Amino acid sequence: METVRWIFEQLFGGRRVDPELLAPDVEWVNPAEAVEPGTRRGPEEFNRAVANVFAAWDDVRFETERVIGNGDDVVALGRLRGHIHGPGMEVESAHGQVWSFRDGLVVRMRWFNTHRETLEFAGVRDH
């Protein structure tokens, strides 16, 4: 779980994740309703997906409310806050992520627009 906290510092501080923390076959999975749906594969594409997030926002941050260990997965629940480029519209919404690890490296990150979806996908009962 500490690795996920370190990754968040990299994401929101440096706007990328150190490739040393990413498996060669790492995946960034956007949900079907995302602006850019689908899966990005490999460390370069993973960080390109990160860059695309920051390209769409003037300011974005993930305020973590809970981090739950779940076997090889770590579930992060919180709020996404920021300003969207162009209209400068303030956005605040529930956000969840499931980070999957293998041998200490990130192999997949999936994100969701609700905590319920995140917990259901991960098979975690809300407590």
N, C-alpha and C positions, 0 to 999 in steps of 0.2 A: 504494500500500500504506500510505502514511502517513495517507491519508484514513481508512482502516479503523481504524487505531490511534486516531485522533482520535475517530471515531465510538464506539469502545469506551469511551473516556474519558467521552464524553457519556452513553452508555447506562448504564454502571455507576456513574457519578458523579452525573449529573443525572436519570437515569431517563427520558430522552427524547433524540431526535435533533433538532438544529436544522433546522427546515423549509427553511432556505436550502441545506442539503446534499441535500435530497430533490427528485427530479423531481416535477412535478404528478401524473404517472401512476404514481408509485412503488408497488411491491407488497411486502407482507410475506407470505411463503408458508409456512404451517405444513404439515407432512407429514400424511398420512392418519391416522396413529396418535396425533397430538397430541390433547390435551384439547379444544382448539378448532381442528379441522382447517380447511383452506381458505385462501383468499387475501383479504387486506385491501388495499384500494386507496386511494391518496391519502395525503398527509402526515398528515392528522388521524387516519385509520384506522391508519396505520403506527405513530404514537405511541400510539394506543389499544392496539395489540397489545403494544407495549413495556410500557405500564402494566399490562396483564393479566399479563405475566410477573412483574412485581414484586409484584402483588397476591397471587400464589400462593405467594410465598416470603418468609420472614422475612429471609433473607440469601441473595443469589445472586451468583456471580461466574463469569466465564469466564477461565480461566487459559490464555492463548494459548501453544501450543507451536510452531506453524509458521504462517507467512503466505506464500502462494504467489501471485505474479502470474500470470495466465492470460488474456492479451488484455484484454478489457474486464471480466473477472471477477477478483475477488480471493478466494482460498480461505483460510479461517481454520480451523485445527484446534487443538483443545485439550481441556480438561476443564471441565465444568460442575460447580460445587460450591455447596452451600448447604443451608439448612434449609427444609423445606416447612411452610407455615402449619398450624396445628392440631396434628398429632401432633409437630411439631418434629423430624421425621425428617431425619437428615443424608443428603444425596444427593451422590454423586460418579459422574459418567459421562462417557464420551467424547462429544464434541459437535463438530459441524462446521457451517460456514456458507459459503455462496457469495454474495458481494456483487457485483452487476452494476452497471456504471456507463455513463452516456452523457453526453458533454459535461461530465465532472467531477461529475455528480450521481448519487446512488443511484437506480436504477430498479427494483431487485429485491433482496430478501434471502430466501434459502431456507436453512432449517436442517435438520440431519440428526442422527440418534442414533448414528451410527458414522462413523469417519474413512473407512472403505472406501466407504460410500454416498456420502459427500461427494465423494471423489476420483473415483468412477465417474461421478457426475452431471456433474462439471466436466470430465471427460475428461482428468484429470491422472493420470499414472502415479506411483505411490508410489515415492519415491526417498529 
